[in-house]
Amino acid sequence: MLRCCALIALLILVGLTTFQAHAERRVALVIGNSQYREIPTLKNPDKDAENVSRTFRLAGFEVFAAKDLTKLQFEERFRNYLAAADGADLAVIYYSGHGFQIGGENFLIPVDASLKDAADMEVQAIKVDDILRQLRSRSKVQMIILDACRNDPFPRKDYWLRDQLIVAGGGGLAQVTGSQNTLIAFATEPGAVAYDGSGDLSPFSSSFSRRALTPDQEIRSVMAAVRRDVVKATNGKQVPWENSSLIDDVVLMRRAEEPAPSPDTQQNEQVAERGIQVADAAEAIGSLDIRVPLGVGPVPLKLELPAKDASISLKLASYPAAGTLSLPDRVLSPQSRLTAAEVDKLRYEPQIGSVAPVEVGIEIRAGSAAKRSTMQLSPSVDPCDQAAGEPLDLQGVVSGRLPNEIGGGAVEACEAAVKSYPDIARFRYELGRALLASGRIDEARNVIQEAADKGHVRAVYELGYIAASGMSAAPDLTKANSLYAQASDKGDPYGMTALGRALFDGVGVQRDTGKGLDLLLQAAAMGHVDATKDLAMIFKEGRNGVPADPARALAFLRAGIDRQEAYSMAILGLSPKRSEKTVPVCKPKVVTKVVTKIKVVRTPAPKAPPPVTKIPAKRIPNGTGSASWRGNGGDHPEPRGGGSDSGSTDGDSTGSTDSGSTDTGSTGSTDSGSTDTGSPGSTDSGSTDTGSTGSTDSGGTDTGSTGGSDGIR
């Protein structure tokens, strides 16, 4: 059945609601970039994306739809999509917008790209080969559809790619070759330009959507028809093209099977009465708000109807805005029909990255009586994910925490998750992280090994880190690099960074500067800030045959700053934004602080300072119910220096505890009732205390304290 959807990415298997041995998992990421900031806008991509999204949804795909993505937004959406695509039968990406090729490599252009400097291509654009590499490691069949072959709109023509400065070629995209069971479709032939057309849709997407809706058509027939349509519409100027390594015939859409009509003998008032009763029961079900766990697969909704008569028919009157409805044998699409006997088997899988409630409308009919019911489904994040999920975990479901942000209760939460979901490897890995944070090294290593055995890729990297650091035995760099290589091959950015460092510097492995540099670039493209930091230092200093290039170093420092990486920001005298995560409150630790203060002694002075209420540090909510991802890959800084700052979330302050005060830029002090000025919202009140060390003040005001900038963007 894989073949039935293999190539289908091309879309619209709009009726693939045929009954199969199992419900195939098919996911699609659809992007339309129109509103560019630095280059000419495009009129069609947003409409193309809407049209294609609708098509995939009708086909029963889980659709991740997005418009006008910046580079950082693309990284976030792509990570969520990859988590959903893990183990999928078919993974599809459709992109409409600016795209062009350099040196035989294709790049998609986010809406915030400027590409003014030679190093900008590496940090601002998205390499198609990187996308395809990730898909190959996660899904059985992959498909990429590129309606993106517009003219190169940038004035600059030479860009850095790895260790070469390459001049951009002509228009269009370069030919791409895929591995087995991959289809790559282009709106036009290699090296040629695609057109927006005169209508609301591009000639390619318009034809594809129309032709793909034809039932029972094999993909080669569909694409041949699309090619004829586009050639005719553009007077031969545009010829769609595809590279395919599919090993079987692929049908985009099967003819839907309609439920058998109810017997005429049942169409009477008795049945109508029964239908009304069933609809009333459904109304009661619809009043419920059903909580559905995120990231544990399809969850049975356990709905029940009082009758399961063949005369009762049900139809999805409205499909959830995100996520997938299914039965054990098939995925449901908008307007799908099901029998009363199937209602109690209905399942829902929330979309990763979305925690907003969704509504599902069901129309119930029996005879001449019909009624519509609407139920609400609310995705929920498991406490284990909240407590110990990791940043950039491509099999994770949350933005994640750094090790020092894992607090008390994480072990218990993850032990409960492992017990409830023994087959979800992610929870075992997160339990291992929680055990590491609590110092239980041997237990953590065993649990992380179990997670790796069950297929969790980040767990493989973690085992490598444990081996390299010598946590429980002598350091073993050979074993560590072998594990890093396994994680890297599966697309893990942590594994890419660790192996890239080792290869670039020849640490525990034979030096391969070119491959090491390439792995660091791939990890940086995934948003791993340790990789951007390492690349900045390589190009700043010039190492191992790679020449120093200050402009290129600055490009990667800027990429780190965009992702709030502390090392990059410190170089330019900046400080990270306040974290929007709920960080566990630790016991305050009083350490020495050097500040310059001006105090006001009021008359009459109080005999004793007023009591101070200690306010636990807490983060600023982002209004979405989830923590924003900071992109910090500094989980395990390497010992050779330049590691990222993990977990410092308040400007330049580190470990300080303020009671009733605003203290920006301080380091490790305890202030009571004081207010530091020199930062927004400060209060100036008076007296002088110059050069005090480790002091405890009550009722005073700090002025002139040095503090980092909050909210740098």
Sequence and secondary structure as in RCSB ss.txt:
>XXXX:A:sequence
MLRCCALIALLILVGLTTFQAHAERRVALVIGNSQYREIPTLKNPDKDAENVSRTFRLAGFEVFAAKDLTKLQFE
ERFRNYLAAADGADLAVIYYSGHGFQIGGENFLIPVDASLKDAADMEVQAIKVDDILRQLRSRSKVQMIILDACR
NDPFPRKDYWLRDQLIVAGGGGLAQVTGSQNTLIAFATEPGAVAYDGSGDLSPFSSSFSRRALTPDQEIRSVMAA
VRRDVVKATNGKQVPWENSSLIDDVVLMRRAEEPAPSPDTQQNEQVAERGIQVADAAEAIGSLDIRVPLGVGPVP
LKLELPAKDASISLKLASYPAAGTLSLPDRVLSPQSRLTAAEVDKLRYEPQIGSVAPVEVGIEIRAGSAAKRSTM
QLSPSVDPCDQAAGEPLDLQGVVSGRLPNEIGGGAVEACEAAVKSYPDIARFRYELGRALLASGRIDEARNVIQE
AADKGHVRAVYELGYIAASGMSAAPDLTKANSLYAQASDKGDPYGMTALGRALFDGVGVQRDTGKGLDLLLQAAA
MGHVDATKDLAMIFKEGRNGVPADPARALAFLRAGIDRQEAYSMAILGLSPKRSEKTVPVCKPKVVTKVVTKIKV
VRTPAPKAPPPVTKIPAKRIPNGTGSASWRGNGGDHPEPRGGGSDSGSTDGDSTGSTDSGSTDTGSTGSTDSGST
DTGSPGSTDSGSTDTGSTGSTDSGGTDTGSTGGSDGIR
>XXXX:A:secstr
 HHHHHGGGGS  TT     SS   EEEEEEE    SSS   SSHHHHHHHHHHHHHHTT EEEEEES  HHHHH
HHHHHHHHHHTT SEEEEEEES EEEETTEEEE  TT    STTHHHHHSEEHHHHHHHHHTT SEEEEEEE   
    S  EEEETTEEEE  SSS       TTEEEEESS TT      SSSS HHHHHHHHHHTSTT BHHHHHHH
HHHHHHHHTTTS   EEEE  SS  BS           GGG SHHHHHHHHHHHHHHHHHHT EEEEESSSS EE
     S   TTEEEEEEE  SSSEEEETTEE  TT EEEGGGGGG EEE  TT  S EEEEEEEEETTEEEEEEE
EEEEE  HHHHHH  TT TT SS    GGG  TTHHHHHHHHHHH TT HHHHHHHHHHHHHTT HHHHHHHHHH
HHHTT HHHHHHHHHHHHHTSSSS  HHHHHHHHHHHHHTT HHHHHHHHHHHHHTSSS   HHHHHHHHHHHHH
TT HHHHHHHHHHHHH BTTB   HHHHHHHHHHHHHTT HHHHHHTT       S            EEEEB  
  SS  SS              SSSS       TTS  TTS     S  BTTBBS EEES   SS BS EEES E
E SSTT       EEEEES   BS EE S     SS  
